[in-house]
């Protein structure tokens, strides 16, 4: 992956926009060492497990934006008074110093733009609330690698490493999840008084609607194909079509840059740095829309993006918790898309995918391209063969004679979980001393029952499969080359009832293990 080292914004005429310049320096495993935000330098310290333990936070803050070149712009700092920023065409920029050497600092700024149109003044106003942590800012973690404290929030996690609480001395957020790990409730307390509550309903992993505490509809969401070209293959990134009567607009990476009303007027505009930190947010409804960077839900109270499996902080360019798929997602369990957000997206908070991501594995061996499909279960039986042949299927070590691996492989919406999948077959797979047709058929029957369990309890309710095919295959490995022998298949529709008794697939004959190869 190519990591982002610098980022600058330029006008159409090629002039650099002051106040929108960023630089990054990393160690060998992808941890930030320094970050330069418009001349404000943050310095990071990491431990041996790639957790940030502290960072120095500069006392200078930068306020920048844009307004009509003929408008008069002033900034009123609550603690100091009025300041006239520097102007660069339509852009303006100003710096302020806050003393954060002893304690964290909060302040607010009112930005005014006044333009005379010949008869009266037109005034635009936007308020910016600023929090600057005490320097140095310290980070602590629990034994599972979940962030417990930073310079502002204290975090609480449940036994499944899901964030259930984030709190400051005067604000507390509480979250509730369903059996799939989807967030279904969010409560915000101010000074221990409930100030807002949102309830969420889903279509798969895509948010369908939000309700308040009285079950009054707040927002409804309409989704289409995302960057994968399917409905949810890329976790909805780039796939949101409408929020109520408002239409989102995107850049090429699936970041929402603006919203339009039903008359085509822009009501919200967002600009981000490469890692999703919001640089500018303006418009009459800029504060109303939750879906922003990478088409993910933004909690404005914490400035965290909710991805599904994890929460992401654009303030420090990384996740709050370890990668649930461990090193399959990379050697650094906290780094965000390999520090390459211009080339990669993250689907649900567990792995970086190319912005041209297509759901399911993308095997290099052509033989797999005929067999790996979404909403299929692959029951294979035969002798083991080289794990290198399976590198493109999440680096599965597939040894059918190893009791720790499984006959049943679900390839599709959760194929990333296949590595070291516990064997669902009691007493199986069989060993090389088992050659009989009877024993072989018994194992296939158990594999089929395990497959039916996956189909009717997981694929239909969770993966949006309308039908699922079970493929029965046998193979023998010879010198790292795999020969597949097609046997038969069964197809079940979502409307079908689960079969109570085994019915052999038509034309299916299990021949047992007759060869001892690759042993």
ZIVENPE-V21731 format. One record per backbone hydrogen bond with DSSP energy under -0.5 kcal/mol. CO is the residue of the C=O (numbers start at 1). NH is the residue of the N-H. E is the energy in kcal/mol with one decimal. If there is no record, write none. Layout:
# ZIVENPE-V21731
{{CO,NH,E} {CO,NH,E}}
This chain:
# ZIVENPE-V21731
{{1,3,-0.7} {5,24,-3.1} {7,22,-3.0} {9,17,-3.5} {11,14,-2.1} {15,11,-2.9} {16,18,-0.6} {17,20,-1.4} {20,9,-1.3} {21,38,-2.7} {22,7,-2.5} {23,36,-3.0} {25,33,-3.7} {25,34,-1.4} {27,30,-1.4} {31,27,-2.3} {33,44,-2.5} {34,25,-2.2} {35,37,-0.6} {35,42,-3.1} {36,23,-1.9} {36,38,-0.7} {37,40,-1.9} {39,41,-0.7} {40,37,-3.1} {40,42,-0.5} {42,35,-2.3} {43,56,-2.2} {45,53,-3.0} {45,54,-1.3} {47,50,-1.5} {51,47,-2.0} {53,139,-2.4} {54,45,-2.5} {55,136,-0.5} {55,137,-3.3} {56,43,-0.9} {56,58,-0.5} {59,98,-2.7} {61,96,-2.4} {63,94,-2.1} {65,92,-2.3} {68,71,-2.2} {71,73,-0.6} {72,114,-2.7} {74,112,-3.1} {75,77,-0.6} {75,83,-2.3} {76,110,-2.5} {77,80,-1.3} {77,81,-2.4} {81,77,-3.5} {83,75,-3.1} {83,85,-0.6} {86,93,-2.1} {88,91,-2.0} {90,67,-3.3} {91,88,-3.3} {92,65,-1.9} {93,86,-2.3} {94,63,-3.0} {96,61,-3.1} {98,100,-1.0} {100,135,-2.2} {105,132,-3.1} {107,130,-3.4} {108,78,-2.8} {109,111,-0.6} {109,128,-3.4} {110,76,-3.0} {110,112,-0.6} {111,126,-2.1} {112,74,-2.1} {113,124,-2.6} {114,72,-3.2} {115,117,-0.6} {115,122,-3.4} {120,117,-2.0} {121,123,-0.5} {122,115,-2.6} {124,113,-2.5} {126,111,-3.4} {128,109,-2.7} {130,107,-2.1} {132,105,-2.8} {137,55,-1.9} {140,148,-3.3} {140,149,-1.2} {142,145,-1.7} {146,142,-2.1} {148,155,-3.5} {149,140,-1.7} {153,150,-1.8} {154,167,-2.2} {156,164,-2.6} {156,165,-1.5} {158,161,-1.9} {162,158,-2.1} {164,175,-2.0} {165,156,-2.5} {166,173,-3.0} {167,154,-2.1} {170,191,-2.8} {171,168,-3.2} {172,189,-3.3} {173,166,-2.0} {174,187,-2.5} {176,184,-2.7} {176,185,-1.4} {178,181,-1.6} {182,178,-2.2} {184,200,-2.0} {185,176,-1.9} {186,198,-2.8} {187,174,-2.3} {188,195,-3.1} {188,196,-1.6} {189,172,-2.3} {189,191,-0.5} {190,193,-1.4} {193,190,-2.9} {196,188,-2.7} {198,186,-2.5} {199,211,-2.3} {201,208,-3.0} {201,209,-1.5} {203,206,-2.0} {206,203,-3.0} {208,221,-2.6} {209,201,-2.0} {210,218,-3.2} {210,219,-1.3} {211,199,-2.8} {212,215,-2.1} {216,212,-1.9} {219,210,-2.7} {220,244,-2.4} {222,241,-3.0} {222,242,-1.6} {226,229,-2.2} {230,226,-2.8} {232,235,-1.8} {234,237,-1.4} {236,239,-2.6} {237,227,-2.3} {239,224,-2.9} {242,222,-2.4} {243,246,-2.5} {246,243,-2.6} {247,260,-2.6} {249,257,-2.4} {249,258,-1.1} {251,254,-1.5} {254,238,-0.7} {255,251,-1.6} {255,257,-0.6} {257,270,-2.9} {258,249,-2.7} {259,267,-2.4} {259,268,-1.1} {260,247,-2.5} {261,264,-2.1} {265,261,-2.4} {265,267,-0.5} {267,285,-2.9} {268,259,-2.0} {269,282,-2.1} {271,279,-2.9} {271,280,-1.3} {273,276,-2.1} {277,273,-2.2} {277,279,-0.5} {280,271,-2.5} {282,269,-2.5} {283,286,-1.4} {285,288,-1.6} {285,289,-0.7} {290,292,-0.5} {290,298,-2.1} {292,256,-2.1} {292,295,-1.9} {293,296,-1.7} {296,292,-2.0} {297,299,-0.6} {297,306,-3.0} {298,300,-0.9} {299,302,-0.7} {299,303,-2.3} {299,304,-1.0} {303,314,-0.6} {304,299,-3.1} {305,307,-0.7} {305,312,-2.6} {306,297,-1.0} {310,307,-2.4} {310,308,-0.6} {311,320,-2.0} {312,305,-2.7} {312,314,-0.6} {313,316,-0.7} {313,317,-0.7} {313,318,-1.7} {317,336,-0.8} {318,313,-2.7} {320,147,-2.2} {323,326,-2.0} {325,328,-1.6} {326,329,-1.7} {327,330,-1.6} {331,333,-0.7} {334,319,-2.2} {335,337,-0.6} {336,339,-2.7} {337,340,-1.9} {339,4,-2.7} {340,343,-1.3} {340,344,-1.5} {343,355,-1.7} {345,353,-3.4} {348,309,-2.9} {351,347,-0.9} {353,345,-3.3} {354,357,-2.0} {364,366,-0.5} {365,368,-1.4} {365,369,-0.8} {366,369,-0.5} {366,370,-0.6} {367,370,-0.9} {368,371,-1.4} {368,372,-2.5} {371,373,-0.8} {373,376,-0.7} {375,469,-1.5} {376,411,-1.2} {377,379,-0.7} {377,471,-3.1} {378,380,-0.7} {378,409,-1.4} {379,473,-2.8} {381,475,-1.4} {386,389,-1.3} {387,390,-1.9} {388,391,-1.2} {390,393,-2.2} {390,395,-0.6} {390,396,-1.0} {391,395,-1.0} {393,396,-1.0} {396,398,-1.1} {397,399,-1.0} {398,385,-0.7} {398,400,-0.5} {399,402,-2.1} {401,403,-0.6} {402,405,-2.1} {407,380,-1.4} {407,409,-0.6} {409,378,-2.0} {409,411,-0.8} {410,412,-0.6} {411,376,-1.0} {412,415,-1.3} {414,417,-2.0} {415,418,-1.7} {418,421,-1.9} {424,426,-0.6} {425,428,-1.6} {431,434,-1.7} {433,435,-0.7} {436,440,-2.0} {437,441,-2.8} {438,442,-2.0} {439,443,-1.9} {440,444,-2.0} {441,445,-2.4} {442,446,-1.9} {443,447,-2.5} {444,448,-2.6} {445,449,-2.1} {446,450,-2.3} {447,451,-2.4} {448,452,-2.6} {449,453,-1.9} {450,454,-1.8} {451,455,-2.6} {452,456,-2.6} {453,457,-1.6} {454,458,-1.6} {454,459,-2.8} {455,460,-2.3} {458,462,-2.8} {458,463,-0.8} {459,463,-1.3} {459,465,-1.4} {466,494,-2.7} {468,492,-2.8} {469,377,-2.8} {469,471,-0.6} {470,472,-0.5} {470,490,-1.9} {471,379,-3.1} {471,473,-0.6} {472,487,-1.4} {472,488,-1.2} {473,381,-1.1} {474,485,-2.0} {475,383,-0.7} {476,483,-1.0} {478,481,-1.9} {481,478,-2.1} {481,483,-0.5} {482,484,-0.5} {483,476,-0.8} {484,486,-0.6} {485,474,-1.3} {488,472,-2.6} {490,470,-3.3} {492,468,-2.6} {493,496,-1.7} {505,508,-2.1} {507,509,-0.5} {509,511,-0.6} {512,514,-0.9} {515,517,-0.6}}
